[in-house]
Amino acid sequence: MSVLEVTAPGQLAPVWDELISGLTVGVLLTDGRGQVLATNDVAAELMQLDKADLLTGVRPVGWQVRDDTGAPMPDWADLAGQVLRAGSPLSIPMVIARSGQPLSRIWADYHAVQVQGRSRVLILLQSVHTDVSHSRGLLDPLTGLPGRVLLLDRLEQSLVRARSRGTLSTLVLIDVQQLADFNAEHGFDRGDDLLTTLACRLREGLSDEHTVARYGGDEFAVVAEHPSGAGEEIAEQAREVAGWPVRIGRKRVQPGLRVSWVTTDGQASVHSVLARAEQQLQLWKRVSRGA
């Protein structure tokens, strides 16, 4: 029996059988519309689906794919199109759920490939273990928050959802002022304590549906989705949550925070959204120094 089930076995099965025989990762091949053209046993098992349903696009009642914050994932067509347009890999953690109950956590790596002269998307799936995100350098080792790479993925997903659903996506950047001076005065251990405290406040004080990440050495980021309005309310909430005095040793320290935000309907690119938010943050810094 073939180790690979395909929609056109006469064309793909011999080649793919040889390539993926014995692999312990799930393998999916899709076209630009997200239609699954080929798959193996491991992929079906990880996706909690029968092979036939995986190939035909049929999904059981209550079956869902969500990101690891619990937010719905963009559909496969959106992701496949994104990878083919960009021509660069995309890595996404996802949770397979049934009726709201998580069944498995998966890491999906999307790659644009050429098969028989046609543009296809190759998806490699593997089960997420507790150390996968750390080993890939996706989680910040100090705070445990998503790092810059994972933030970019989350922001891209948010923009895709905004475009497809007619909603809005907001990016908030939070700059911890004069962290270098704080480290010089109190020591790097105290500086780390300050950052972990702020990270905990942001993670616990904002909605579970928001992504809170460590964007840089002295910067945090928040990605939020909302049906209407601007991001100012989200930015002010982040400032309020993180801005309370922090006890460092025997001292109470008032964190100095600068906040910028950008709201988009999803038509802007990830890098343009980041660039705009960074420009606003730099402007606040120049204004503060001038004052």
Order of alpha helices (4+ residues) and beta strands (2+ residues): beta-alpha-beta-beta-alpha-alpha-beta-alpha-beta-beta-beta-alpha-alpha-beta-alpha-alpha-beta-beta-alpha-beta-beta-beta-alpha
